[in-house]
Every structure is written in structure tokens, then in C-alpha cells.
Amino acid sequence: RYSRDTVDLQGGFKYKSGMVLGYWTSGEVYAPLDVDADNGKQHAVAVLMDDVDATDLPFVEGVVIKRHAQVLSSALVWPSDIDPGEITTALGQLDVAGILGV
């Protein structure tokens, strides 16, 4: 459990296991990666462990991988509008956090 943490996830989303997350700094919650954002959610910092339905909630707890881990790159869940270059950038950001895609 060394690389896992329970964190608050932003409400309004249906999260999937393996989803790449950013951190919304002003809301102090994790949220789906949004490469077009300018509020912290544009930086890949964690990977969600389990499906979480937060569609009707302001926030919900979820377990994430934040450091010292290997993840199966093909199992990562990306935003639908992300392009290959942005995926490469996000994988590099995860690598800096100690999350290695294999």
C-alpha cells in the first residue's frame, strides 16, 4: 500500500479504474486529466485504482496511485480528446511522479 492514497475526487464525473488524474489546486481535489486546463488538472499526477461514480456528488473519496509504482500503459484511461503527443507528455509527468508506464 506504500504507493496508494485515499484522496478526494471532484464530483460530477463517472471515474474508471486506470483513469489518469490531475490535481485541481483551488478545489484541492483530484479530477480527470484535462490537458486544456490551467488550474492544475492539466498535469498528470495520479492513476485511479477503482471505478467511482461521483456524478451526483460534490466530491467523493477514491484510492489512487501517486508514486513508486508501475502501471500497465495499455490499461490507462485517457480523456477522449487527448492526442498521442499529449499522452507522451502525460506519461512523462507520471514518470516524474514515480509512476512508470510499462
C-alpha positions in Angstrom: 0.0 0.0 0.0 3.0 2.3 0.0 2.2 3.9 -3.3 -1.6 4.2 -2.7 -3.5 7.0 -1.1 -7.1 7.8 -0.4 -7.9 11.2 -1.9 -10.9 13.4 -2.6 -12.1 13.3 -6.3 -14.0 16.1 -7.9 -17.7 15.5 -8.2 -19.7 15.4 -11.5 -17.8 12.5 -13.1 -18.0 8.8 -13.5 -14.4 7.7 -12.9 -13.0 4.5 -14.4 -10.2 2.3 -13.0 -7.0 3.3 -14.6 -8.1 6.9 -15.3 -5.2 9.4 -15.4 -5.8 12.2 -12.9 -4.7 15.8 -12.4 -5.0 17.8 -9.2 -7.3 20.8 -9.2 -5.3 23.2 -6.9 -8.0 25.6 -5.9 -10.6 22.9 -5.3 -8.0 20.7 -3.6 -9.4 17.6 -5.3 -8.2 15.2 -7.9 -10.0 15.2 -11.2 -9.8 13.6 -14.7 -6.8 14.9 -16.6 -7.7 17.9 -18.7 -4.7 18.9 -20.9 -6.5 22.2 -21.9 -7.0 23.3 -18.2 -4.8 25.9 -16.5 -5.8 25.0 -12.9 -3.6 22.0 -12.2 -5.8 19.4 -13.9 -3.5 19.7 -17.0 -0.7 17.8 -15.2 -0.9 14.0 -14.9 -0.1 13.2 -11.2 -2.0 10.0 -10.3 -3.9 7.0 -11.5 -7.2 5.9 -10.1 -7.4 2.3 -8.7 -11.2 1.6 -8.9 -14.3 2.7 -10.6 -16.0 5.6 -8.7 -19.3 7.2 -9.5 -19.3 10.9 -8.4 -21.9 12.1 -11.0 -24.3 13.4 -8.4 -21.9 14.3 -5.6 -19.7 17.4 -4.9 -16.7 15.1 -4.2 -16.1 11.5 -3.3 -13.1 9.5 -1.9 -11.1 7.3 -4.2 -7.9 5.3 -4.0 -5.1 6.5 -6.3 -1.5 5.5 -7.2 0.6 8.6 -6.6 4.2 7.3 -6.5 6.6 4.4 -6.7 4.6 2.1 -8.9 4.4 0.5 -12.3 1.2 0.7 -14.3 0.2 -1.1 -17.5 0.2 1.7 -20.1 -2.4 -0.1 -22.2 -4.8 -0.1 -19.2 -4.6 3.7 -18.6 -7.8 5.6 -19.3 -7.3 8.9 -21.1 -9.6 11.8 -22.0 -11.4 11.2 -25.2 -9.9 14.3 -26.9 -6.2 13.7 -26.0 -3.7 13.2 -28.8 -0.6 11.0 -29.0 1.7 13.8 -28.2 -0.3 14.8 -25.1 -0.3 11.2 -24.0 3.5 11.1 -24.3 3.7 14.3 -22.2 1.4 12.9 -19.6 3.3 9.7 -19.3 6.4 11.8 -18.7 4.6 13.7 -16.0 3.6 10.4 -14.4 7.2 9.2 -14.7 8.4 12.2 -12.8 5.9 11.3 -10.0 7.4 7.8 -9.9 4.6 6.1 -11.8 6.1 4.2 -14.6 4.1 3.0 -17.6 5.2 -0.4 -18.8 
